[in-house]
Amino acid sequence: MNIRRHIPFLKAVLLHSIGAFGGPQGHFGMMIKNFVHRRHDVTEQELLEYNAFCQMLPGASSTQTLTLIGYKRGGIPLAILTLLIWITPASVLMGTLSFIVEYIGDRQAVAGIFNFIQPMSVGFIAFSAYKMSKVAITNTITIVISIAAAIISFLLFKTPWSFPAVIVAAGIATNFSSKRIPQKGIPPKKIKWANILIFFAVFALAGYVSETARKQSWPNRGPYNLFENFYRFGSLVFGGGDVLIPMMYQQYVVRPSTERIEEKNPGALKIDKSDFLTGSGMVRAIPGPVFSIGAYMGGIAFREDGYQKQILGCVIGSVALFLPSFLLVLFFFPVWHNLKKYAVIYRSLEGINASVVGIMVGSTVFLMKDVSVDITVGSLVPFANIMVIAGTFSLLAFTKLRPQFIPLFCLLLGIAVSYYHM
């Protein structure tokens, strides 16, 4: 791979990583602006397909989507570099937070700086739905599917299996029409089995070593247990950070305090509830993937064991959580690409793409519930929220402004409003 040829793309990934707020749905809106409209690395149709495909896999969907963009441009080497550049800024920020969290005095005041990040994210998601609807909503059946997907996504937003279930059901629905035919002239790609073999080998080995370390009470068992826990989370979690964080809470806050664990596994990794809640709140306020919370939790788990082990925990937390997403997407994507030549899969794409648009609409409405827009409460914040949502959508849809400037403006607005209320 000629790395110099891809430097502009990697630079774009870095800029994307430090400006991508709002979780997977918000990240998708920035991808449209950064990699479709500005750079033309992928088409709108390709990005919509990548996103739909990644929604059906466990792991970090926005990370997997961006990895596929790198994979398309330069194969596995560029996919690896894309992944590393994407996750590093957020992981460094969250890892650093694990060192300084105990020194943060007024955590609510700090969080106030990020007051307008969520309404900004709603604007990004609304923009994504607006742009992708022009590609995916083309006839009656796609309109019906998108409306149904929006309703189901709104009602079951926090149910882990709702998104992949909606996508699969939509793909089945469009197979009742025989009008669409499979594409011609696309040779199937050779499937490389190495990634899935590595995935299962690491899963089995991590589980064996972690359990052995627990049963034999190894003095340095913590890193092995942490790697196994995080690799398992990354391998099995559907629904992104909204599902991952409760799983971590159960594993590191609730479970170690139970009588059975205190008796049979007294050395189990444990995280203080207040530290956990601080990290789970802050990760939603910083740019980059929500899975970067692994760096924070890994560091907090070893905070009492010295800074060197705490750094090790940050590294293990990041690597173990993202590795399954990477291995799974690069194995299953060539399989998916091969299957597209069959009529049943090709016809499914119409419904799959329409369902993703519906999911975006449902996500927009759901997240709006948590954004105060009641201008009768006598505060600047509700009015500002409305302006941020509308302004974000308008800037993305009708201007050529770099999307990275929008979060910067929202942070400055949050500082100004927080200062006003002091």
C-alpha positions in Angstrom: 0.0 0.0 0.0 1.3 3.4 -0.9 0.7 5.3 2.3 1.5 8.7 0.8 -1.4 8.3 -1.6 -3.8 7.9 1.3 -2.5 10.7 3.6 -5.4 13.1 2.6 -7.9 10.4 3.4 -6.3 9.7 6.8 -6.2 13.4 7.6 -9.9 13.5 6.9 -10.4 10.6 9.2 -8.5 12.4 12.0 -10.5 15.6 11.5 -13.7 13.5 11.6 -12.6 11.8 14.8 -12.2 15.1 16.7 -15.5 16.5 15.5 -17.8 13.5 15.4 -20.2 14.0 18.3 -23.6 12.4 19.0 -23.1 8.6 18.9 -23.5 6.4 15.8 -26.5 8.2 14.4 -24.8 11.6 14.7 -21.6 10.2 13.3 -23.4 9.0 10.2 -24.4 12.6 9.3 -20.8 13.7 9.6 -19.7 10.8 7.4 -22.1 12.0 4.7 -20.6 15.5 4.7 -16.9 14.4 5.1 -16.6 11.3 2.9 -19.5 11.6 0.4 -19.9 15.3 -0.3 -16.5 16.7 0.4 -14.2 13.9 -0.6 -16.3 11.4 -2.6 -14.7 8.4 -1.1 -18.0 6.6 -1.3 -21.4 7.3 -2.8 -24.5 8.0 -0.8 -25.8 4.5 -1.8 -22.6 2.8 -0.7 -22.6 4.6 2.7 -26.2 3.7 3.3 -25.5 0.1 2.5 -22.4 0.0 4.7 -24.3 1.4 7.6 -27.2 -1.0 7.1 -24.8 -3.9 7.0 -23.0 -2.8 10.2 -26.3 -2.4 12.0 -26.8 -6.2 11.6 -23.5 -7.0 13.3 -22.5 -6.8 17.0 -20.0 -4.2 18.0 -19.5 -0.5 17.3 -21.5 0.3 14.1 -20.0 3.7 13.3 -16.5 2.3 13.8 -17.3 -0.5 11.5 -18.8 1.8 8.8 -15.8 4.0 8.8 -13.5 0.9 8.7 -15.3 -0.2 5.6 -14.7 3.1 3.9 -10.9 2.6 4.5 -11.2 -1.0 3.4 -12.8 0.1 0.1 -10.0 2.6 -0.6 -6.9 0.6 0.4 -7.8 -2.9 1.7 -7.0 -4.3 5.1 -3.8 -2.1 5.7 -5.8 1.1 5.3 -8.7 -0.3 7.2 -6.4 -0.9 10.2 -4.9 2.7 10.0 -8.4 4.1 9.7 -9.5 2.2 12.8 -6.5 3.4 14.8 -6.8 7.0 13.8 -10.6 7.0 14.5 -10.4 5.5 18.0 -7.2 7.1 19.3 -8.3 10.6 20.1 -11.5 9.5 22.0 -9.6 6.7 23.8 -6.8 9.1 24.9 -9.4 11.6 26.2 -11.3 8.9 28.1 -8.1 7.3 29.4 -6.9 10.6 30.6 -10.3 11.2 32.4 -9.7 8.0 34.4 -6.6 9.7 35.9 -8.1 13.1 36.6 -11.7 12.2 37.5 -11.0 12.4 41.3 -9.6 15.9 40.9 -12.7 17.3 39.1 -14.6 19.4 41.6 -17.9 20.5 40.2 -18.7 17.8 37.7 -22.1 19.3 36.8 -20.4 22.6 35.9 -18.0 20.7 33.6 -20.9 18.7 32.0 -22.8 22.0 31.4 -20.2 22.9 28.7 -21.7 20.0 26.7 -25.4 21.1 27.1 -25.9 21.7 23.4 -24.2 18.6 22.0 -27.3 16.5 22.2 -29.6 18.9 20.3 -26.7 19.3 17.8 -26.7 15.5 17.4 -30.5 15.6 16.7 -29.8 18.0 13.9 -27.1 15.7 12.5 -29.4 12.7 12.6 -32.3 14.7 11.0 -29.9 15.7 8.2 -28.9 12.1 7.7 -32.5 11.0 7.3 -33.2 13.9 4.9 -30.2 13.1 2.6 -30.6 9.3 2.6 -34.4 9.5 2.0 -33.7 10.9 -1.4 -31.7 7.7 -2.2 -33.7 5.1 -0.4 -37.4 6.3 -0.5 -38.4 5.8 -4.2 -41.8 4.0 -4.2 -44.8 3.0 -2.1 -43.2 0.0 -0.4 -40.2 1.9 0.7 -42.4 4.7 2.1 -44.4 2.1 4.1 -41.2 0.4 5.4 -39.6 3.6 6.4 -42.7 4.7 8.4 -43.0 1.3 10.1 -39.2 1.3 10.9 -39.5 4.8 12.4 -42.4 3.8 14.7 -40.7 0.6 15.8 -37.4 2.3 16.4 -39.0 5.0 18.5 -40.9 2.5 20.6 -38.1 0.0 21.0 -35.1 2.4 20.8 -33.3 0.8 23.8 -34.1 -2.8 22.9 -30.8 -4.3 21.7 -32.3 -6.4 18.9 -34.7 -3.9 17.5 -32.5 -2.4 14.8 -31.1 -5.6 13.3 -34.6 -7.2 13.5 -36.2 -4.2 11.7 -33.5 -4.3 9.0 -33.9 -8.1 8.4 -37.7 -7.8 8.3 -37.6 -5.0 5.8 -35.3 -7.0 3.6 -37.8 -9.9 3.6 -40.6 -7.5 2.8 -39.2 -6.3 -0.5 -38.6 -9.9 -1.7 -42.3 -10.3 -2.3 -41.7 -8.3 -5.5 -39.9 -9.9 -8.4 -39.3 -6.6 -10.3 -35.8 -6.1 -9.0 -33.1 -8.4 -10.5 -29.6 -9.1 -9.3 -26.7 -7.0 -10.5 -24.6 -8.4 -13.5 -20.9 -8.6 -14.1 -19.7 -8.3 -10.5 -17.3 -11.1 -9.7 -17.5 -12.5 -6.2 -14.6 -11.7 -3.9 -12.7 -14.5 -2.4 -13.6 -15.0 1.3 -10.6 -14.8 3.7 -11.2 -17.0 6.6 -8.3 -15.7 8.7 -10.3 -12.9 10.4 -13.1 -15.1 11.7 -10.6 -17.8 12.8 -8.7 -15.1 14.7 -12.0 -13.9 16.2 -13.0 -17.3 17.6 -9.4 -18.2 18.6 -9.0 -15.0 20.7 -12.5 -15.5 22.2 -11.7 -19.0 23.3 -8.2 -18.3 24.5 -9.2 -15.1 26.4 -12.0 -17.1 28.2 -9.7 -20.0 29.1 -6.8 -17.8 30.4 -9.2 -15.5 32.3 -11.0 -18.4 34.0 -7.7 -20.2 34.8 -6.4 -17.0 36.4 -9.5 -16.7 38.5 -9.6 -20.3 39.7 -5.9 -20.3 40.5 -5.9 -16.8 42.0 -3.0 -15.5 39.9 -1.6 -12.3 41.6 -1.7 -10.5 38.2 -5.0 -11.9 37.0 -6.6 -8.4 36.6 -5.4 -7.7 33.0 -6.5 -11.2 31.8 -10.0 -10.8 33.3 -10.3 -7.3 31.9 -9.4 -8.4 28.4 -11.8 -11.3 28.4 -14.6 -9.1 29.7 -14.2 -6.4 27.2 -13.6 -8.7 24.2 -16.8 -10.5 25.2 -18.7 -7.2 25.3 -17.4 -6.2 21.9 -18.3 -9.6 20.5 -21.9 -9.9 21.7 -23.3 -6.4 22.2 -26.0 -5.3 19.7 -27.3 -1.7 20.0 -24.0 0.2 20.6 -23.3 2.2 23.7 -26.9 2.2 25.0 -26.5 -1.5 25.6 -22.8 -1.7 26.3 -22.9 0.7 29.3 -25.6 -1.2 31.2 -23.7 -4.4 30.6 -20.5 -2.8 32.1 -22.5 -1.4 35.0 -23.8 -4.9 35.8 -20.3 -6.4 35.5 -18.3 -3.9 37.5 -20.7 -2.1 39.8 -23.6 -4.5 40.7 -22.0 -8.0 40.3 -18.9 -7.5 42.5 -21.1 -6.3 45.4 -23.3 -9.4 45.5 -22.8 -11.9 48.3 -21.9 -14.8 46.0 -19.2 -12.9 44.2 -17.7 -11.5 47.4 -17.4 -15.0 48.8 -16.3 -17.0 45.7 -14.4 -14.3 43.7 -13.1 -11.7 46.1 -10.6 -10.4 43.6 -13.2 -9.5 40.9 -12.7 -6.2 39.2 -14.8 -3.5 40.7 -15.6 0.2 39.8 -17.1 2.8 42.1 -20.7 3.8 41.1 -20.0 7.5 41.0 -16.9 7.0 38.9 -18.8 4.8 36.6 -21.6 7.3 36.1 -19.2 10.1 35.5 -17.4 8.2 32.7 -20.7 7.0 31.1 -21.9 10.6 31.0 -18.7 12.2 29.7 -18.2 9.6 26.9 -21.4 10.9 25.3 -20.1 14.5 25.4 -16.7 13.9 23.7 -16.2 13.3 19.9 -15.5 9.8 18.6 -17.0 6.4 19.3 -18.9 5.6 22.5 -16.9 2.4 22.8 -14.0 4.6 23.8 -15.5 4.3 27.3 -13.4 1.1 27.4 -10.2 3.1 27.9 -11.9 4.9 30.9 -13.3 1.8 32.5 -10.0 -0.1 32.0 -8.1 2.7 33.7 -10.5 3.1 36.6 -10.5 -0.6 37.3 -6.7 -0.4 38.0 -6.5 3.1 39.5 -5.4 1.8 42.9 -2.5 -0.3 41.4 -0.2 2.5 40.2 -0.1 4.6 37.0 1.7 2.0 34.9 -1.0 -0.6 35.5 -3.6 2.0 35.0 -2.2 2.9 31.6 -2.2 -0.8 30.8 -5.9 -1.0 31.7 -6.6 1.9 29.4 -4.9 0.2 26.5 -6.5 -3.2 27.2 -9.9 -1.6 27.5 -9.6 0.1 24.1 -8.0 -2.8 22.1 -10.2 -5.6 23.6 -13.5 -3.7 23.0 -12.8 -2.6 19.4 -11.0 -5.7 18.1 -14.1 -7.9 17.7 -15.9 -5.2 15.7 -12.9 -5.0 13.3 -12.5 -8.7 12.8 -16.2 -9.4 12.3 -16.9 -6.6 9.8 -13.8 -7.5 7.6 -14.9 -11.1 7.6 -18.6 -10.7 6.9 -18.4 -7.9 4.4 -16.9 -10.0 1.6 -19.5 -12.7 2.4 -22.2 -10.0 2.1 -20.7 -8.7 -1.1 -20.7 -12.2 -2.6 -24.3 -12.8 -1.6 -25.5 -9.6 -3.4 -25.3 -11.4 -6.7 -28.3 -13.5 -5.7 -31.7 -12.1 -6.4 -33.0 -12.6 -2.8 -30.3 -10.4 -1.4 -30.3 -7.8 -4.1 -34.1 -7.3 -3.7 -33.6 -7.1 0.0 -31.4 -4.0 -0.3 -34.3 -1.8 -1.2 -36.1 -2.6 2.0 -32.9 -2.6 4.1 -32.0 0.9 2.9 -35.5 2.2 3.5 -35.5 0.7 7.0 -32.3 2.5 7.9 -33.9 5.8 6.9 -36.8 5.0 9.1 -34.5 4.1 12.0 -32.8 7.6 11.6 -36.2 9.2 11.8 -37.3 7.2 14.8 -33.9 8.0 16.5 -34.4 11.7 15.9 -37.8 11.7 17.5 -36.7 9.6 20.4 -33.7 11.8 21.2 -35.9 14.8 21.0 -37.7 13.6 24.1 -34.6 14.3 26.1 -34.0 17.8 24.6 -35.9 20.6 26.4 -37.8 22.7 23.9 -40.4 24.2 26.3 -39.8 27.9 25.8 -42.3 28.7 28.6 -40.0 27.6 31.4 -38.2 31.0 31.4 -34.7 29.7 30.5 -32.4 30.5 27.6 -31.7 26.7 27.2 -34.9 25.5 25.6 -34.9 28.4 23.0 -31.2 27.7 22.3 -31.9 24.0 21.9 -34.4 24.8 19.1 -32.0 27.1 17.4 -29.2 24.5 17.6 -31.3 21.8 16.1 -32.6 24.0 13.3 -29.2 25.6 12.8 -27.3 22.4 12.6 -29.7 20.9 10.0 -29.6 24.1 7.9 -25.8 24.4 8.0 -25.4 20.8 6.9 -28.1 20.8 4.3 -27.7 24.3 2.7 -24.0 25.3 3.2 -20.6 24.0 2.6 -19.4 24.7 6.1 -17.1 22.0 7.5 -19.1 20.0 10.0 -16.3 20.1 12.5 -17.0 23.7 13.2 -20.6 23.0 14.3 -19.6 21.1 17.5 -17.0 23.9 18.3 -19.8 26.5 18.1 -22.0 24.4 20.4 -19.3 24.0 22.9 -18.7 27.8 23.0 -22.5 28.3 23.3 -22.5 25.8 26.3 -19.7 27.8 28.0 -21.6 31.0 27.5 -24.9 29.7 28.9 -23.1 28.0 31.8 -21.4 31.3 32.6 -24.7 33.2 32.3 -26.3 30.8 35.0 -23.4 31.1 37.4 
